[in-house]
């Protein structure tokens, strides 16, 4: 049928609506469905004259699509996705494609890919990053799943994705890998986002409450940061936040926002999976815990009346300390990304994914929340050495962290002396020191485990596994 739609989209919340408008603006015809029909009808009514077709049932949506049918789900992750897939499996034909564009746990995508493929159809789990604005103007997209489906969606996905490069023609969208690889990469993106945001918040808190900068001064500082090595979307929006006045009072809006943070679970997933893999994703995990701690507002208020600490003051050179914070933030950011890519490497080995880590860095170069000039350096590092063990070992990052060390340590010790919590900064430098240390106190830990549980240990001077009867060998206390 000549008026058949190129793709169908289910779920017309703001992200879904903006993605539909983005797809349609690239010359594609889109069929849309929403469980609440009035939402669909209002959306269609507000976009008359565009290549959009409203559908009141999934059956109608499927009937409107050209073959192979492509149906994208933009609904809340979890049971709702399974329910829609179950309905679609009874309506679609072999070769048709179901696409999940939500924030989905990668194991669910692995399971769904196998299910859909067993019915003769194809499945894609694609991470979509960039928020509402990205969905409308160009997100970062990380598709994975049924490899055979990529050729059928590549043109659409790459046309709507953000573009980077000297000529602005390199799409921030490419095939990631089979099964749940796309959603795993999106999860790591979100985990790094948690780390970046927490590091920025700790920088703000030190500059505001220890150094005493005003919001106008903070705006100028973050504007300068954004014109240097920290150039990124998150630094840019942080700068802007400091300029916004509250419409309900004479205060700046930032100063009347409650200090309790929310989360949608992807950072927690990354930390849980890091534990399963046995990799030290410590900074991102501390960022997750910082959000959890912030939620205990009433408890913190009660504790503040009882628990004592040092005064939050700084008597040194303000300008030098601002420079030190910039360097500490950059060094910590490097550690955060090093941990994220280290986890990707471990996951690729665990699940037999052939991940192109340099290419993944470029998927995040535009459209997404962690987009930053810095990602070009990550791409270069993996191009120079595809088997790079850790980003910290790449010449650029090694030199950057070494040059920042003095300032980095000064910022952390200043925060501790002032009684200001900096869990992400502290985790970053502890990770760096731990990773570069040729001998850790784990020898004592293994001795303890062998003492109380006969867990055995290895020796530095002989091969093999050993156990000691510590009670017999010990010296009696005086």
Secondary structure by P-SEA (a helix, b strand, c coil): cccccccccccccaaaaaaaaaaaaabbbbbbbbcaaaaaaaaaaacccccbbbbccaaaaaaaccccbbbbbcccccaaaaaaaaaaaacccccbbbbbcccccaaaaaaaaaaaaaacccccbbbbcccccccccbbbbbbbcccccccccaaaaaaacccccccccccccccccccaaaaaaaaaaaaaaaaaaaaaaaaaaaacccccccaaaaaaaaaaaaacccccaaaaaaaaaaaccccccccccccccccbbbbccaaaaaaaaaaaacccccaaaaaaaaaaaaaaaaaaaaaaaccccccccccccaaaaaaaaaaaaaaaaaaaaaaaaaaaaaaaaaaccccaaaaaaaaacccccccccaaaaaaaaaaaccccccccccaaaaaaaaaaaaaaaaaaaaaaaaccccaaaaaaaaaaaaaaccccaaaaaaaaaaaccccccccccccccccccccccccccc
